[in-house]
Amino acid sequence: MSNATVSNMKEFAELDLLGEWISCDGTQSEMSSAFLHSELTALGWHHRSVDEAVARFLLGNLTQAPSRVPGPDLTRPPSHLTAGEAKYPILMFSRVPRAMLIGSFLHEAECQQIIDLSVPRMRRSLVVSPTDDVNSDGSISYGRTSSQTYFGFGDAEICDTVFRRASEALNWPIEQMEGLQVLRYGKGAEFTPHFDFFDPRSHSDIIERTGQRVGSLLMYLNTPVAGGGTIFPDANFEVAPHMGNAFLFTYDHPDAD
């Protein structure tokens, strides 16, 4: 037996004990993941064991009923998503964070058609901040240097096709979707780390007016020579962009902490 195998077995044993400790001591009160992380790390538990055990605890012992989110049930994830007669393979999924990579969700011709429609409409991307007027589309920010355009349902046939496909594949009504944002990141452009959902402490007016975001579906329209990935720094992984693939991430308890 290799040293790596022994190490893994030890971590699994730690994980079982730690999960049992959390379940016994934590279910009677509401505890944030940050609190559990700091307390258990201080006791000497390995950070990876803490991460997994806290995730297991939060999945199984949330006192607040989760919001409904787009996508399949990840307790027993399927091998593919279905829309009409088409099947789209799930290439990767994660329960914490709740996310999945979907292969070949768009055809090459569809990607190019969306690009062609978008190019003449591109404008500098905006960011919604707490200081913006409630009727504002947002303001320019140095933290977001892409260009973008927007298609609502009914604006373009190809975009309506994408809306319908996403709605059926993710079991989510079109009327509860935002418009389709098409983004272009030129050389050196970025969107610095952020939450896609609205922080209730600073964006309560937006939530009251439009509702809270519970998920985002990213669809990659081309495959760059380098860069262009979607990075999740807290989860320590990056999604590599590949034409036609889609990446879904959802949050049933939007919480900036």
Residue, then its C-alpha position, 0 to 999 in steps of 0.5 A: m500500500s502506497n503512502a498516498t493511499v495511507s494518507n487518504m485513508k487517514e483523511f477519510a477517517e478524520l472526515d467521518l469523525l469530524g462529520e459526526w462531531i459536527s452533526c452531534d454538536g451543530t444541528q441544534s443551532e445555526m452556525s455559519s460555514a466561516f465559524l465552523h471553519s475557524e473553530l475546527t481549524a483551530l482545533g487542529w483538523h486538516h483544512r481539506s477535512v474541515d472543508e469537506a465535513v462542513a460542506r456535508f454538514l451544510l448540505g444535510n442540516l440547513t434549517q432554512a428550506p433551500s430555494r429552488v434552483p435551475g438544473p438536475d438533482l445532484t444527490r443522484p446526478p444524471s449523465h446528461l441533460t435533455a432538451g427535446e430529443a437532444k442530449y447534452p453530456i455532463l462532463m463534471f459536477s460539484r455539489v459544493p459549490r453546486a456547479m456542472l460543466i455541460g458539453s456541446f450545449l451550443h453548436e459551432a454555427e450557433c456560436q458564430q451566429i450569436i457573435d455576428l449579431s452581437v458585434p455591432r451592439m457591443r458597449r462597455s460592460l457595466v456594474v450595478s452598485p449600491t450607489d446607482d439609481v434604482n432605474s440605472d443599468g449600472s456604471i462603469s467600473y475598473g473591475r469589469t473591463s469587458s464589452q457586452t450586449y443584451f438580448g431579451f426573449g423575442d429579440a433574435e430567433i437564435c437567442d430564443t432557441v438558446f432560451r428554450r433549450a436552457s429552459e428545458a434542459l435546466n427545468w427552469p421557466i423562461e419568464q424567470m430568466e434574465g436576458l442573454q448577456v453576450l460578453r467579449y473579453g479582449k486582451g487583458a480584460e477581466f471581471t475581478p472576483h465577485f458574486d453573481f447574486f445580489d447581496p441583500r445587505s446592499h442590493s435590497d432594492i434590486i431584489e425587491r424589484t427583480g428578485q434574487r439570482v439563484g444561478s448563472l449559465l455561462m456558454y462559451l462562444n469560442t475557444p481562445v488560444a490562451g486565457g479566457g477561463t472562469i475562475f472560482p478563487d474560493a473553490n480553487f478551480e478554473v473552467a477552461p473555455h471551449m466553444g459550445n460548452a456551458f457551465l452552470f453554477t447555482y446558489d440556493h442560499p445566496d450569502a456573501d459571507 
